[in-house]
């Protein structure tokens, strides 16, 4: 079974990323936490086809507004980028995550 654009980010992390990538227990926890926080932001289980730079930028701004430390925001960004790029390798996202600095543009500026 391959992921599709309708596969939720949670399903992709659990059934593909965590299984096929050489990661440890701590990374699995961080991935699951990123999925949880992303769900809190959008209010539902996000699907891979919805990943885009605008959403990622708004999520980053939201993390900062919610009081997450700058290092925590950066860590969650890196995790989202890694998952997004891996989903891109499967061809299930319309847009590939920015390969620049890993920092999304802040839409409020």
SVG drawing of the C-alpha trace seen along z (x, -y; Angstrom):
<svg xmlns="http://www.w3.org/2000/svg" viewBox="-11 -43 30 45">
<polyline fill="none" stroke="black" stroke-width="0.4" points="0.0,0.0 1.3,-3.5 0.2,-6.8 -2.1,-9.1 -2.8,-12.8 -5.8,-11.8 -3.6,-10.0 -3.5,-11.9 -0.3,-13.2 -0.8,-11.0 -1.2,-7.9 1.8,-8.8 4.0,-9.3 2.8,-6.1 2.7,-3.8 5.5,-5.0 7.9,-7.5 8.4,-5.7 8.6,-2.3 10.8,-3.0 13.2,-5.5 16.0,-4.6 14.7,-6.6 14.8,-6.1 12.1,-6.2 12.8,-9.9 12.3,-10.8 9.0,-8.8 7.8,-10.8 8.7,-14.1 7.0,-13.1 3.8,-12.2 4.0,-15.4 4.3,-17.5 1.3,-15.7 -0.7,-16.4 0.3,-20.1 -0.5,-20.5 -3.9,-19.0 -4.5,-21.5 -3.7,-24.2 -5.9,-23.2 -8.6,-21.6 -8.8,-18.3 -6.6,-15.5 -4.7,-17.2 -4.1,-15.2 -0.8,-15.2 -2.4,-16.9 -3.1,-20.0 0.6,-20.6 1.9,-23.8 4.1,-26.7 1.3,-29.0 -0.1,-26.5 3.4,-25.8 4.1,-29.6 0.8,-30.1 1.5,-27.2 4.9,-28.6 3.4,-32.0 0.7,-30.2 3.4,-28.2 5.1,-31.5 1.8,-33.1 1.0,-30.1 4.2,-30.8 6.4,-27.9 10.1,-28.7 12.0,-29.7 14.0,-26.4 10.9,-24.4 9.3,-26.1 12.5,-25.5 12.5,-21.8 8.8,-21.3 9.5,-23.0 12.4,-20.7 10.2,-17.7 7.4,-18.9 9.9,-19.6 11.4,-16.1 7.9,-14.4 6.8,-16.7 9.9,-16.0 9.5,-12.2 5.9,-12.5 7.2,-14.4 9.4,-11.4 6.2,-9.3 4.7,-12.0 1.7,-12.6 2.1,-16.3 1.6,-19.1 4.4,-21.2 7.8,-20.2 8.9,-21.8 11.3,-24.7 14.9,-23.5 16.3,-26.9 17.0,-27.5 14.2,-25.3 12.5,-28.5 9.2,-29.4 8.3,-33.0 6.3,-34.6 3.1,-35.8 2.6,-38.6 5.8,-40.5"/>
</svg>
